Amino acid sequence: MNVLDTRNHSFHPALSPLSPTNDPWDPIRSLRQYGRHRLTSVEMTVTNLCNMRCEHCAVGDSLVLAEPDKIPLADMLRRLDEVEHLETISITGGEPTFSGRTVSDYMVPLLQYARSRGIRSQINSNVTLPYSRYEQLAPYLDVMHISFNYTSAEDFHAIGFAKSGHSVSLEAASKLYDRMIDNARRLSEAGVLVSAESMINYRTYDKIDEIHRLIVEMGCRRHEVHPMYPSSFAKDLPVITKEQMRGAVEKLLDNRDKDVWMLFGTLPFYHCSDDAEERALLGRLARESNVTVRNDPDGRNRLNVNLFTGDVFVTDFSDVPAFGNIAESGLDELFNRWLDHPLAQGVNCHCPAASCCGPNLLVKDMYYKDENFLMRSAKLE
């Protein structure tokens, strides 16, 4: 199958704009529609190369200096074709745009496929490379998801090259920092929804409002915020308390630009909590305009495919081993296999009253290891 010949991106009618009321990555949508979790989102790891080595990187242990050939694009497209309820695709790495050949031979065709099928697309990138890489993608791309945890070029230098293994000058890092900001602005002006994600961690929790201000100045239309849970490459980083996380969220709500969509995810707070302050924060989040709390897609409506091996994972950074390969099985079959896994069963709860799909695997392991969420119920004020 030649995607460039048979799937012209211009053939599909326009989709409804992405917004706080239209977020197809949230598994609560498909759960409500089908009455059970369905595979609606597929994430693909297209590279393990990256020009940075961020200290918080979830996949840092898998980054390499050279990599093998990827599986044929046609194999991936065939498996995507088979996914009955597909609504979104995501492309991740490494830095997906590190190789110009990956951009032209894999990423552009995948995005064109998404447009032809009427599904949404996202790329996870640091946008520090020349704009020409991103310019090729912009006409077909819905969301450019970037990481932004900085208040200055000095922050970027310290965080972005913390594990590089060799000296990177502040001058070199500053040039990348400036290019990142310029690229984000240009992509936003080109009509791409640039979503800047900030991690709430030991470096950012007390200055998250300042980070937000810079994100707004960059022209980003969405600020995505997740607490950081040390795992894999970042497992040795200092851990902050749930109280510090809650304080960071409250500070952000107090000082945010209300014209920018705030998307929170993987929060360790639940309406079934015995902590009244945690429940009060969730109530405030629900009342605020232009604010959403996304349920975790990994393992609920999304799987990750490694494009070097064809192996399928619940997420690109999980310690859960691959539970299948697209050479032998379709993605819907593999998703159903995952839902029967004991780990999936342990977090497969749903509270319609709270619009909650239960805890993320990392959150449960860190804060609720002995809790049975299937036995809890929401305390709605």
N, C-alpha and C positions, 0 to 999 in steps of 0.2 A: 504494500500500500504506500503510495506516495502522497503524503499529506499536503504537499504544496500544489499538487495537481487536482486532488479530489475534494479538498476541504477548504475552499476559499473563505477567509474570515469574514468577508463582507456579506455573505449570504444570509447570516442569521439576524433576525430582528433585534432591536435594542432591548436590553434587559432593564428591569427596574433598578434605579440607583441604589448602591450600597448606603446604608444609613443605620442609625440606632434601632430602627424598626425592621431592617432588612439585612441580617447578618447570616448568610447561609453556612458559615463555618460553625455556628452554634448547634450542637446536637439536639437541643431541646426542640428545634423546628421539626426535624424528621421524626423524633420520638412522638411528638403530638400528631403528626400526619399519619404515621404508619402503626402507631401503638406499640412499637418496639424499636430498638436501635437498628438502623440500616446503614450500610456503607454509602455515604454520599460524598466523601472527600478522600482524595488520594494524594499523598505527599511523595515526592520523588527526590532522592539524594543523587545529584548529578555530578558531584565532585567531592574529593577530600583534600583539595588544594585550597590554600588561603594565603593572602598577603599579610594577615594579622594573626596574633596569638593572644586573644583577649583572655583575661584571667577568669571570667565568668562563663567562658564558652562551654556549652553542653556537650559538644562533640570534639573537643580538643584532642582527646586521646586518639581519634581516628584520622587526624590531619597528617598528610604525608608531603614529601617533596616531589614525588613522581608517582603516577598511578597507571594501572592497566587500562585496556580498552573497555568501553562500556558495551552492554548488550545492545543488539540492534534496536533502533528506535521503533521499527515496525512491530517488534514483540511487545513493547510497552503499549503502543497504540491499540493493538489487538485486545490486550487485557483491559484497557480503559473502555473500549467499545462494549465489552461484556458487562460492565458495571451498570446494573439496571437503573439505579436512582442517582447517578453521579451528578453533583451540583457544583463542586469546586475541585480544583487541583492546586497544589503548592509545589514550588521548586526550591530546594534547599541545598546546602553543602556542609562544609567548606564555603568558599565564596563562589557562588554559581557562575559568575561572569569572569572568573579568573582566566579561563581559556577562551579565546575568540572562537575557536572551533566548536566548543561546547555551546556557545551562544548561537552560532549559525546552524549547527547540525542537530541540536537537540532542543534548545530552549525556544527558539523562534517557532519551529514546527509544533511543539507542544502547546504553545500559547495560541497559535493559529487553530489547532485542533479544538482548544477550549472555546474559542470564538465561534467556530463553525457549529459546535454542538450546543451553544447557548449556555455554557457553564462559566463560572467565575474563576479567575486565576490570581495567584499570589507568588511573588518571589521574595525570598529572604536574603538580603544582601547588605554589605557594609557601604555600598555606593561610593567607594574611595577610588575606583579605577576611572580611566578616561570616559567622558560622557558618551562617546561614540558607542561604547558597549551597551549602554542603557537605551540609547536612542533607537537602536534596532528593535528593542523589546517594547518600548512605550506604546506603539500603535495598537498592540494586542493585549496589553497588560491592564489588569484592574487594580491590584494592590502591590505597591512596593513596600515591603516590610523591612525597616532598618532598625538597627540597635543604636540607642542614644542614651548614654549614661554619664554625660559630661557637662561641666560648666565652663570648660576652657580647653585650649589645645594641650595644656599641661596635664589635665585630667585624661584626655584622650591618649596621650603618650604613655602615662603610667598604667592605664587599664588595658589599652589595646595591644601593648607589646610586652606585657608582664611576663609572658612565658615564651618569648621568641627564641631564647637560647643564644642570642647574640645581641650586641649593642645596636640600638636604633636611636639616631640622634633626635633631639627635640625639633630641630629644623625640618628633618624629613617627615616626622610625624605631623608637624604643624601644616605642612603642605597637603597631606592627606586629609587632615581635619577640615581645612578650608575647601578642598575639593568635594568632600562629603556634603558639606552644607550647600555648596553651589549646585551640586547634582540634585540634591533633594528639592531645592527651589525650582530648578528647571523641569524636573519630572512632574512636580505639582502643577506648574504652569502649562505643561503638555497634557494635562487632564488625568494623570495617574493619581489615584488616592495614595499618598505617601503616609504610611502609618509608622510612627516612631515608637519603638518599644523601649521602656525603661524598666530595669530590674530594681526592685526594692531590696537593697542589701546594705552591708556595713558602710559602704562608701556613699550611698545615695539617700538613705532614709531621712536624713535631716536637711537635705537640700533638694528634695524632689520638686518643690515649687519653682526653684530657680532653673532646674533642668526643663521643666514644663514651659517656662517663659521663652527659653531658647528654641524649643521645638515649635512653638507658635511663630516665632520670628522667622524660622526656616520655611514657613508656608505649609507645614504638614497639616492635613485635615483631620488626622486622628492621632491621639496619644494613647498608646497601649501600655498598661502597667501590670507587671507580674511580680510578686515576691520571688526572690531567688532561693531555690532549694539546692544546697550543695550536693552535686552528684557527679560521677565520672571525673572529668577533667577538673571540675571546680569543687571537688569534694572536700578540700582542705581549707576553703575560705571560711572566715569567721561567720558564725550564725547569729542573726539578731532575733529578738524575742517576738512573739505574736503581738505584744503590746507596742513594740516599736514599729512593727508593720502597720498596725491600726493607726498609730499616730501619724505615720507618713501618709496614709490614705486620707485622713482627716485634714492634714495640712494642705494636701493637693486640692481637695474639695473646697477648702476655704479660699484658695488663691488662684484657682484655674480660670482660664478664658472660657466662658460658657458658650462661645460660638464654635469651639473645637470639640469634636466627639471624643469623650473619654471612655476607653474600653478597659475594664479590669478583668483579669483572668487568674485562675488557679489560686484564688484567695483561700486561706485556711479557716475561713469563718463560715458558719452555717446557721440557718434558722432553727435547726434542731439542737443548737448549743445551749448549755446551761448558763453561759456567760451573757448577762443582759447587755453589756457594753458592745459585745460582738454583734448581737442581734440588732441593737440600736443603729450600729454602723450600716448594716445591711438594709435596714429600713430607710436610712438616709440616702443610700445609693439608689434605692428603688424610686425615691421621690425626686431626685435631682434630674433636671432636664439635660438632654444630650449626654447622659451617662448610662452605660450598660455594663453588666457583669456576665461575661461569656462562660458558659459551661465548657469544661475541657473536652476538646474534640478527640484526643488520642485514645483509641480503643473504643470510642463510643460511636463516632461516625467516620473515623479516619484511620487509615493504615499508612505505613511508610514502606516504599519500595526502594531498595538499593539498586541503582542502575548499572553497577559493576557485576553484581552476582545474580540479581533477580530475587534475592531473599526478601522476605516480607516481615516487617516488625510492627509492634504496636506503636512505636515512636522512634524517631531517629537517634535518641539518646538514652533509650531505656536499657536497663540491665537484663530485661526479658529477652531470651534468645529468639532468633528467627523461628517462626512456626510454619514455614512453608516457602515455596518458591514459585514464581509465576511461570516457570518452565513446565511445572507439573499441575498447577491448580489455578483456577480463576480467583479473582479477588473477592467476589461475593462469598464463595465457598470458604476461603481463608478467613474472612471476617466472621462468618458463623462459627468457624472452628475456634477463633479467639474468644467469642462470647461464651463458649463452654469451658474455657480455661478457669481454673480456681481463682486466679488473680482477678480476672474480669468479674467473676461472680461475687467476689468480696467487695466490689465497689459499684455493683450494678443495682443501685437503688434510684428511685425516682419519686420526688415529692411534687406533685402538680401544684399544690397550694403555694409553694415557694419557688416554682419554676426551676427546680434544682435537679441535676442528674447525679449528684453525689460527688465524692472527693476524687481528685487526681491521685494516681498511684503513689507519686512521690510525697504528696501531702499526707496521705494516710499512713505511709511508712514512717514519716517524721514525727507527726503529732498524734496520730490516732491508731497506732499499731494494734492495740487490743480492743478497739471499738468495733462493734457490729452495727454499721449504719443502717442495715435492713431492719433493725429493731428500734430505730429512733424515729421521732416525728417532729415536725415543725412546731415551734412556739411562736405563733404570729400574733403580735400585739394589735 
